[in-house]
Each structure stands twice: as C-alpha cells, then as structure tokens.
Amino acid sequence: MGLLKANTELRLDDASEFLSDYRLNEIHLPLVKQYITQLKLKSNQKKLAKILDPDHFSTDNLKLGLIAITLKYNSVTDKNNCMSTLLEIATDENKLDKTIKKLKELELDEIVLMWFNNLLDTKHRQLNYEALTEIANKLKYNVLAGFISDSEQLVHTIYRGCLFFVCHHQKRANIPFRITYLHNIFLKSNIKQIRFPAFY
C-alpha cells in the first residue's frame, strides 16, 4: 500500500515537473497526469514539440498529437491525415487491431470515430475493421457521385486513404480496378489546382 502511494506521488511530481518545464497552465495538470507515461518520453516530447507551449497546449491538441504518434507520425498532424492513415492501416487487419488497441488504451479511439462520424454523418459506435470498411465504401461513393468538398485536406483524405483501402481490397478479391479512373474523376472536378500524391 505504501509503495502504491509512493508511485502515485511520483506520477504527480512528474506531471507537475512537466508543467513547469514547458510553462503550462496548472489547469492542464489532470490532463498531463492522465498521459504522463507518454509525455515523459523524450521521443514523444520531440514529436509533440509544436504544441508544447502555453499558446498551443490544449486537450484537443494533445489528443490529436497522441493519435498522430500512435499512427507513426513524427510530429503533430491534422485529423484528416490521421483518418487517411488509419484507412491505409486497415488494409492489414492485424496491424489495424494493434493500432486500435493502442488508441483504446489511451482512450482516444472514440475521438477518431467521432471524426469519421462527423465527416460522413454516420453513427458508428465502435472503431473497428467493419466500421472502417463501411466508411471507405461511403467515401468512395461520395467521390464517384461528386459529393466532394473544396477543402484540400478533405479531398486529400478521400483520395489517399480511401483509394489505398479500396484498391487493396479489390485487388485481394481479384476485381479489376484502375486507380487512374478515380484520379481522372478528380481532375475533371472543380479542384484542378490540388496536387495529388501519386499511387500508380
């Protein structure tokens, strides 16, 4: 019991020291305590560098940063890139299961699910392979039907993540599919200025 108390006090000290090191407001102490195990790692501090200051540190930014780290980014990125990367990871069910498990351990899986639900006006209740399959199919439909946004980041998410996921599974099912077909649909849209990544 005494050891447990000592460990708890140590974690509290670590959290307070972290706040002091980065001159963060005391209001963030509970949040820092929750993720102190991740925040203590020098490698993670480097990856989170752009939000570790009083002006940029917030609950949303920290959770976004930790999601990005879980998805193997080396710095904080935007949520659309995170969604796109998760769709790519979903082509490997074992890798996806491990990724979702890590997100759940950090209590971040529901945030990612909320991003997808808000993007597509869906009501998925659990982040898993089945949900991501339905999400990829809906994204593909939105692209084919022309229901696309003028947002470069959103289009990038649809193009990179959805195409990677859909093409992988159609190839695995021996269904002929040409990435250039969807690529040409984009080029005929009203977003010709957007520069797409190449997947050929």
Stockholm file with secondary structure:
# STOCKHOLM 1.0

chainA/1-200         MGLLKANTELRLDDASEFLSDYRLNEIHLPLVKQYITQLKLKSNQKKLAKILDPDHFSTDNLKLGLIAITLKYNSVTDKNNCMSTLLEIATDENKLDKTIKKLKELELDEIVLMWFNNLLDTKHRQLNYEALTEIANKLKYNVLAGFISDSEQLVHTIYRGCLFFVCHHQKRANIPFRITYLHNIFLKSNIKQIRFPAFY
#=GR chainA/1-200 SS CHHHHHHHHHHHHHHHHHHHHTTCCGGGHHHHHHTHHHHTCHHHHHHTGGGCSTTTCCHHHHHHHHHHHHTTCSSCCCHHHHHHHHHHHTTSHHHHHHHHHHHHHTTCHHHHHHHHHHHHTCCCCSCSHHHHHHHHHHHHHHHHHTCCCSCHHHHHHIIIIIHHHHHHHHHHTTCCCCHHHHHHHHHTTTCTTCCCCCCC
#=GC SS_cons         CHHHHHHHHHHHHHHHHHHHHTTCCGGGHHHHHHTHHHHTCHHHHHHTGGGCSTTTCCHHHHHHHHHHHHTTCSSCCCHHHHHHHHHHHTTSHHHHHHHHHHHHHTTCHHHHHHHHHHHHTCCCCSCSHHHHHHHHHHHHHHHHHTCCCSCHHHHHHIIIIIHHHHHHHHHHTTCCCCHHHHHHHHHTTTCTTCCCCCCC
//
